[in-house]
Amino acid sequence: MIAPLDLPRRYLVGFDPRDLAHHFTDVLIIGGGVAGLRAALGIDEPHRVLVVTKDEVRESNSTYAQGGIAGVMAPEDRFADHIADTLAAGKGLCDTTVVEQIVREAPQRIGELIAWGTEFDRVDGEVALTREGGHSYPRIVHALGDATGREVMRAIIGRARARPNLRIWQNSFTIDLLTHEGRCRGAIVWDRRRGPSLVWARATVLATGGAGQLFRETTNPPIATGDGHAVAFRAGAELRDMEFMQFHPTVLYIAGSSRHLLTEALRGEGAYLRDRNGHRFMPEYHPDAELAPRDDVSKAITAQMAKTQHPNVYLDLSHLDAKYVVERFPGIAELCRSFDLDITRDPIPVRPGAHYMVGGVTVDLDGRTNLPGLWAAGEVTSSGLHGANRLASNSLLEGLVHGARAAEDIVRTLNGSPNPLEIPPIAAAVPPPLREPLDIADIRNSLRSLMWRSVGISRDAKGLIEAAEQVDRWCRYVLTPGFDDPAGWTLQNMLIVSRLMITAALQREESRGVHSRTDFPKTDPSWAHHLALVRPPLEDDPYLPTSLPR
């Protein structure tokens, strides 16, 4: 086993409450995606809510979701089938109680979105349903053809902005959670206008999304750097299942361009996967062929690329009705057209990319973490819904359900407790300055390449140990000094989360779901349990070193 990483301090920045501006709110929500805003909408007056977003509020993984939201909406479909499909995809690590709760709430949450003005696609007046990989029945509601997230977030953001008790700080970076006497008290938040501020809250919700930007190939926007995972870990919250990063099978692969997600719904509507020779290969890897769960399709594509010595495979829609394809997937058609590709006749080059962070902050049915005062919802969490692999279109659903349930629990908590406005005696020593300038962009790019190469779809002990040693080298001179802007803090967060992921991936000596070890290729029943990583909060001495759990 590799030696664990020592984190040099509790907070990334030094601060003294006497030197900074203070802001007070009842509920602080960090993250403006579907989970964060759904939580915000569940908290009515007289409670005050502050939502802090790293970028513009519309810039989140939720906005970029193409496929849709899974829910039992058709009379012929059954909750039992959706539950069974989710459990099958999770490969033995789902929490059955959580799965049942979320699946059964799905129609209510989808109906809520419709009532709030979300325009889902319809056929003959009824909400249209499609099928995606791993689902036994068409149950995916979608909008604008292939831009469900954009339409859902349009409706939710509009409703949030109309709330008189809700404020949104955009382009604001959350540096760390504030803790005192074993409880979360708010956060240190920075923006260019205010500088660092202390935001005190009676309840804090972490809804910061995923960590796809840890990998060179990803569908995620630039903001998805694992910041929420890192701040939670530093504060003493438990993280779980950090070895499980889901790789989406079909990412548009055009050399020199940014990567773009090509929704699972393409295969749900009948698209084939072919290799460089035009051979349709998926039936050889899985009985469900292109409609197999994402982990199986990603592994099959990777194997076929190696077999054919080609950097990608191809999506083929040429056998489908051209008019329907363009109407069903207008955004993808336009995107491909910009690269002189006609999706109705041309093979579309694709390969897997990091897509969804399955592991995260451990939460219960109501979004509570092990750190009092801190709730979490959405992709930043490990809720028990996804297990070792997320079923397609269950992500927006989870954010909606757990965002709503966290809000309900917070309101109960606030209504049953006093409203103190004192400032706890928290301070942190100023970290040492940089000895010499660092090329942050170069380290970040090198980290992403390393993670893709050694902690990607296929892993082994040799590659993981080498990755850990390299990350440790970077950590020794990147985590110790203090930075004064988001670029430095983001790199520090990315290094911490990468190391957590490597630690967990090395420890799990089996292949399960999205975690594939070539040196342990089989699923081992003795590993049908979660791996937790916890750092106890260091209240008294912020520079006391502590180690990541093995």
Residue, then its C-alpha position, 0 to 999 in steps of 0.5 A: m500500500i502506498a503511503p498516505l498524503d499529509l495535508p498541511r493545514r485545515y484551511l487553504v487561506g489564513f484569516d482573522p474575523r476582525d479583518l474581513a466582512h461578515h454576511f449572515t443568512d439562515v441557509l447558505i447553498i453552495g452551488g447553483g445546479v438543479a440540486g442546489l436551486r431545488a433546495a433553495l426553492g424548498i425554503d420559504e420565508p421568513h428564512r433567508v437563503l443565499v446561493v453562491t455559484k462559482d460561475e454564472v448561475r446557468e453554468s453547471n453540469s445540470t445545464y449541460a445534461q442532454g438526455g433527460i430525467a428518468g421516471v415512471m410516467a407511463p401506465e405500462d411502466r412500474f416502479a419495481d422495474h425502475i428500481a430493478d434497473t437502478l440496482a442492476a446498474g449499481k452492481g451491488l452497492c446501491d442502498t435499496t431504501v434510497v433507490e425506492q424512495i427516489v424512484r417513487e418520488a420521480p413522478q411528483r418531482i417531474g410534475e413539479l417541474i411541469a407546474w413551474g413551466t418546464e416545457f418537456d417534449r410531447v407527442d399527441g399532448e402527452v409527455a414524450l418518453t424515450r429509452e436509454g441504456g440500462h432501462s427496461y422501458p421508455r421512461i425518460v422525459h426530455a426537453l428541446g430534443d437533446a437539451t433537457g438540462r438547459e430547459v429545466m434550469r431555465a424554469i428553476i432559475g426563473r422561479a428562484r430569481a422571483r423569490p424575495n427571500l433568496r439572493i444569488w452571488q454569481n462568480s463567487f468562489t467558496i474557499d472553505l467551509l467554516t467549522h467550530e466545535g464540530r459543526c459547520r457554521g458557513a463558509i469563506v467566500w471570495d469574489r473579485r469585488r468583495g475579496p474574501s468574506l465570512v458567510w455565517a449560516r445556520a444551515t449549509v448545503l453543499a451542491t457543487g456538482g462533479a469532478g470531471q475536469l480531473f481528467r483530460e477527456t471529459t464532458n464536464p464544463p470547466i467549473a467541475t473541478g471537485d471543489g465541493h469534495a475537497v472543502a468537505f474533506r478538509a472540514g471533516a465530512e466523510l467521503r465515500d466511493m471515490e474510486f467510482m468515476q463514471f465514463h460516458p461512452t460517447v463523447l464527440y472526438i474531433a482532434g483539437s476541439s473541445r469534447h462534447l457529450l453525445t447523449e445516451a438517447l441516441r442509442g436509445e433511439g436506435a443508433y449503432l456503434r461501429d469500429r473503424n472497419g464499419h463492424r457493429f461490435m456491441p452484440e459481441y460484448h453484451p446481450d443488450a448491445e448498445l443499450a447496455p449500462r454505461d460502464d459496459v459500453s465504455k469498456a467495450i469501446t475501449a477494448q475495440m479501439a485497442k483491437t483495431q488500433h484506432p483512437n475512436v469508434y463511430l456512432d451510426l444513425s444512417h439507418l434511422d429516419a433522417k427527419y426524425v433524427v434531426e427533429r429529435f436531436p437538433g442540438i447534436a445535429e447543429l454541433c456535428r454540422s459545425f464539423d462538416l458531419d451530417i448525423t443522418r448519414d455520416p459516422i460520428p467519431v466518439r470515445p469515452g470521457a469522464h462524465y459523472m462522479v458517483g462517489g462523494v460526500t456521504v449523506d442520509l435520506d434527508g441529505r444530512t452529512n456526518l458534520p452537523g450543520l452541513w447538508a449535501a445534494g446532487e453529484v457531490t454526494s454519495s447517497g446510495l442511489h448509484g452504487a458502483n455505476r449510475l443508471a442513465s438519467n437518474s442524476l437530475l432526478e437525484g438532485l431534485v429529490h434530495g434537494a427537496r428533502a434536504a430543504e424540508d429537513i433544514v426547515r424542520t431544523l431551523n423552526g426547532s432551534p434558536n437563531p443565534l447571530e454570534i461570530p464563533p472564535i475561528a481564525a487560521a494562520v496565514p500560510p507561507p508565501l510561494r518560494e517561486p512562481l508556479d505554472i499552475a496551468d502546466i501542473r493542472n494539464s499534467l495532472r489531468s493527463l496523468m489521471w486519464r492515463s493511470v486512473g481512467i477506464s482501466r487501472d492497475a496497481k503499478g499505474l495507481i502507485e506511480a500516479a500517487e507518487q507523482v501527485d504527492r510530489w506536486c502536493r509537497y510544493v502546491l498544498t503548502p503555500g498560500f494562493d490569493d485567487p481561484a486558479g491556485w485554490t482550484l489546483q489545490n482542490m484538484l490535487i486533493v480529490s485526485r489523491l483521494m480517488i487514487t487511494a480508493a482505487l488502489q484499495r479496491e482490489e476488484s473490478r466493479g461497475v465503473h471501477s475496472r482493475t486489469d490486475f483484479p478483473k473479476t468482481d469479488p463478493s467480499w468487496a460488496h461494501h463502501l470505502a470511506l475516507v474521513r479527515p477529522p477537523l483540526e480546530d485548534d491547530p490548523y497546521l497539525p498534519t493529518s493523513l488520508p485513511r488507507 
